[in-house]
């Protein structure tokens, strides 16, 4: 890929299993854009994944070596006007100076293709200030699209970012992000189950590609922010979406988020397992948040707290270990809205493992991973995350109605079943350069 390469409306790009696609590192920001009305069909296998990566050789790669994968669909978002994909109008070979618009979609069931056993490595690029390309960008992508068994590795900006849309996902892996591992906003209403995010260090980006974010988190989820966030009646712009049913209402179930160990320098505003803000709703169920130095969860503003109080922001059956913040991982009293007492009052059932370290929760979590095989996310013997999951949704009709049959309840917390299949094995990678 040299510069911005486009799959235009009406076209389907089919990528065979085992294909390796490289971003031209002599043209900074090289990226693949699958435009509205086009499809990408990338069907890898566990033995032969499709890999988007740097042109540079192993040992010489860096975050920001190329731009990333951008998919634009025709589903709805909660911003109005001609809003463009961040970075799509940057000074990159082949860029459209007007950028690529993703707002204005009308078909939530839109199909942008299939990503199965796909890896994106060493991507991300700041084409302009505050306009970065991500490893995976899903802009208004619809629920007809299939996303499962996909990994982002060593990217410069967010690893998975959803701007509106309804695309669902299973088996998502994120290792060593330069910004957020999972970032949803603008009326994103997709369902996701079985996610892994690991941050053991912050990698140095390629010179000229941009910088590590000032606030990298595990989850960073916004209701709406920026121009075009229309305030519904009696609310403010950060609550966009209420009147037309487009609250940000993503679902994340069975996630494992592990932050940097003690001694790793964390950017000043980063280091929180889950930051929920700007009027977001959503569901966070059966997860593990461990080793985040500034806190496990933070509910940042009154507009998101409004969603929390009326049960459109639901947090259930999480396990915290080795987190900073108050009371083992919450907002401190008097700041923000995610205090332990507030979550307890809403039946969050968050267990704080006093004295428990992240490493003891899993079968293999080395301080310095060496390759994909050195990480085993299965619960260790007698691990507290092997139990304690929300094992049925029948008692909570709100959750049951929202997740349908796509999300399955589990007796365990985190991304892996005790004694179950190691679904990340064989096709994921771990490398720092």
N, C-alpha and C positions, 0 to 999 in steps of 0.2 A: 504494500500500500504506500503510494507516494502522495502526500498531501491529503486533502479531503476527497474521498472516493464515495460515490453515491450509487445506491440501488434505487432506481426511479420507480414511481408509481406504475403498477401493472406488471412489474418484473419480479421474478423469483430468483434469488441467488441460492444455489444448492452447493453445499460444502460437504465433501465426503469424509467419512470417519478417517482419522489419522492425518488429516491435512494440517499443515503448519503454515500460518499466515503471518508475515512479519511486517512491522511498521518501519518504513524507511527512516532511519535515524539521521539522515542528512537533510530531511525536510521536517523540521520540528512540528509536532502536532498531527502527524499523519493519522487518519482515522477513517473508519468505515461508517457511513450513514445509511441506514435502511429507512427510506422516506415513507411517509404516509401513503398507503395503497400498495406498497411493495412488501415482499416477504423474504426472510432469511431462513433457510432450512439447513441447519447444521446439526446433523445426527451423528455424533460420535458414539463411541462405546467405551466401557471401562478400560478395555485393553488398548483402544485407539481413540483417545479423545481428540477433538478439534482444538488446536492451540493457536491463539492470537498472541504474538509475543514481539520482543525487541529483535531488531536485525543484528544487534551486537552479540558476540559469543558469550556463553556462560562464563561467569566470573568477571565480566566487563559490563554487565547490564545495570541500569539504574531506574528507579521510578521516574516517569516522565520521558522515557525514551521515545514514546510515540503517543498518539492521542487516546485511542480507545474505541469502543463499540457503542454506537448511538442508534437506537431504534425509536422511530416516531410512529405512533398509531393514531387511530381515529376515535378513541374513547374520550369521555368527558373529563375536564379538569375544572377547578373552581376559580380560575382567573379568566377575566374577559379581556378582549383586545388581542392584538397580534403579538403575543409573547414568544420570543425565540429561545431555542435551546442555548443554554449558556455556552459561550465560546464558539458558536457556529458561525459567527461573523468576524472571527479573528483574522489576523494576518498570517494565514496558512495557505500554501499552494492549493488552488482549487476552491477556496472558500467563497461563498456568496456574500458580498458585503452587506446584504440585507438580512442575513441569517436565515435559519430554518424555523418557521413558525410551527408550534405544536398545539396551540389552543384552538378552540372552536370545534372540536370533535363532537360527534353525536352518537356514535355506535359503541356502546360499552362492550359488546361481544366481538369487536373487531379482532381479526387474526393477522398478526405480523409474522407468523411462521413458527419455527421450532428451534429451541436451543436445548440440546441434550448432550451431556458430557462435553462441555465446552469450558476452556480455561482462557482467561485474559491476564497477561502478565506484563509488569513494568510499563503500564499505561499511565494516562493522565497528563494533562498539559494545560498551563494557564495561557490561553491565547491572548487574553487581556486581563487587566486587574479585576479580581472578583468575577472572572468568567472562565471557569475551569472545565475541562473535559474530564469525565469520570471513566473508570474501567468499564462498567456497564451503566448506560443511561437508558432508562425506559421512560419515554415521554409520551403520555397519553396512550399507552399501549393497552390493548383490550384483552378480555378474558379468553378469547379464542386462541391466544398465543400460548405455546407450551414452553415452560422454563423449568428444567429440572437437571440436577447434577451439573452445576456450574460453579466455577471458582474464579475469584479475583485474587491476584498475588502481587504484592509489592507495587501497588499503584500510588500515584502522587496525590490524587484527590480522593473523593468518595469511591468506594468499591462498588456498591450497588446504590443507585439513586433512582427513585420513582417520582416523576412529576405528574400527578393526577393518574387517571387510568384505573384499570381493574385487573391487570395481569396477575395471575397466581404463580407461586413458585414452590418447589420442594427441593431439598438437598442443596442448600447454598453454602458455600465455604468462602471465607475471607481471611487471608493471612497478611499481616503487616501493611495496614493502610496508612496513607499519608494524611487522611482526614477521617471521615466517619466510615464505619464498616457498612451500615445499613441506614439509608437516609430516605424518608418518605415525606411527601408534602403535596399541597395543592389539590386536595380531594382524592388522594390515592386510596382505593378501596379494595385492593387485592388481598388474597389469603396466602400466607406462607407458613410452611411447617418444616422443621429440621434445618436449623441454621447454625453455623459455627463461625465465630469471629475470634481471632487471636491477635493480640498486639504484644509482642515481647520486646520490641525496639521500635525506634523511628528512623527509617532509612534516609540516607542523604540523597536528594533528588539529583538528576542530571543538571549540570550547569545550564542556565538559561531557560529551563523548563518551568520554573516556579519554585515555590517554597512549601515546606510542610505547613499545614494549617495551624492557626493559633488555637483552635478549639476542636481537636479530634476526639470523637466519642465512639461508643459502641453503636447504639441507636441515637440518631438525631431526627426527630419527627416534628414537623411543623404543620399547622393547619393551613396557613397561607401567609405569604410575606412578599412585599413588593408591589409594583404597579399592577392594577387590574384586580386586586382583591376587593371585591365589591361588598360593602357592609350591608347585611340584611337588616330588616326593620328592627330597631331597638337594640342593635349590637354594634360592634366596631369591625374594622377591616380585618382584624386577625381572626374573626369568627366567620369569615366568608363561607358560604355554602349552605346555611341553614334552610333558607326558604326553598331552594331547589333540591334539597336532599343530598347535597354534596359536601358534607363534612368529610374531613380526612378520617377515614375509618378502616385503616389497614388492620390486618390480623397477623401477629407473629406468635407462633406456638412452637414449643420444644426448641428453644434456642440456647446455645452455650456461648457466652461472651466472656473472654478472659483478657484482662488488661495487663499492662507492663509490670514487671516485678520491681521490687524495691531497688533503688539505685538507678533506674532508668529516668532520664530527664524528660518530663512531660511538658508540652507547650502550655503556656500559662492558663488558658481557659479550658483546657481539655482534661481528659482522664475521668469521665463519668460513663458508667455503663449504659444508661438510658436517659437522654434528655428529651422531655416531652414539652412542647411549647406552642405558642402562637395559635391557640384555639383548636388544637388537635383533639380528636377522639381516638378510638382504636382499642384493640384487645391484645393483651400480653399475657400469655398463659404457659405454664409448665416450663419455665426457663431457669437458667443458671447464670448469675452475674457475679463474677469473681475477680478480685485483684485490681479493681479500678481505684486509683489513689484518691480521687476527689469525691467519690461516692458511687453507690450502686444505681440510684435513680434520683432524678430531679424533675419536679413538676414546676415549670418556670414562671407561669403567669396566671392571672385571674381568669383569662378566657379559657385556658386549658382546664383550670380548676372547675369552671362551670360545667364542662363536659364530664369531669370526674364526679361531680356532685349529682348529676342527673343520670349517671350510669351509661353514658356513651363513651367513657374512657374507663376500661375495666382492666385491672391488674390482678391476676390470680395465680397462686401456687408457684411462687418463685423461691429460689434458694440463693442466699447471699453468703459469700465467704471472702474474707481478707480484703474487704473494701474499706476505703476511707469514708469521710463524711460522718454525720451524726448517727449514733445508735447502730453502727455497723453498716451504714450505707445509705442513709436518708438525708433529706434536707434538714439543716439545723433549725431549731425553733426560731420563729420570727423571720425566716428567709424563705421565699418561694412557698410552695404548697405541698411538697412531698415529704412531710414529716412522717415518722413511724406511726404516730398516733392517728394521723389522717388516713393512712393506708389501712391500719388495723380497723378503724371505724367503718371502712368500706369492704371489709372481709377479704382483704387482699391475700391473706395467708402467706406472707413472706417469712420464711424461716431464716434467721441469721445464725450461721454456724460459728459460734464463739470458739476462737482458738483453732478453727479449721483452716487449712491453707488450700489454695487452688490446686496445688500439685497432688494433694492426697485424694481429691475427688475423682480423678481419672486414672485409667490404667497406665498411661504414659504421657506426662507433660514435662519434658525436660526444660531446664532454665534457658538453654540455648538449643533450639531445634536444629537438626542437621539436614534432614530431608523429610519427605512426606511420611515415610514409614516410621519415623521417630515419634510421631504423634498418634496416640490412641485415645479417642474421646469416649470410649466405653467407661461406665462407672467402675471404679476400683472395687475390689472385694470389700463388702460392708460399707460402701459409700452411702452417705445419706441421700444422695440424689437418685439412688436406685428406686426410691419410693417417694411418696408425697405428692405425686402428680394429681391433677384433676382428672379422675379416672372415668367420669361420665359428665356429659353436658346436660343431661336430662333435668337436673335440679336447677339449672339456670337457663330459662328459655331464651334470654337475650343472646347468650353465647351460642346456643344450639341453632337459633334462627340465623345468626350471622355466618356461622362457619359451614352450615349445610353438611354435605358428605365429604367435602374436600379435606377438612381437618379432622383427624381422629383423636379422641381422648387417650391419654396414656397414664399408667400408674407411676411412671418415673418422670423426673424433671431433666431437662437438657435434651441434647440432639441425638443421643444414642441410647438404645435399649440395653439393659444389662443382659449380657449373653446373646444379644441380638446381632443382626448383620452389621458389619463395619462398612457402611455404605459409602464412605469417603475413600476407601482403600483402592489403590491401583491407578486411579485417574487424576488424583490431586497431587500437587507438587509443593515443596517448600524450598525456597532458595532466596538468598538476600542479594544476589548479584548474578 
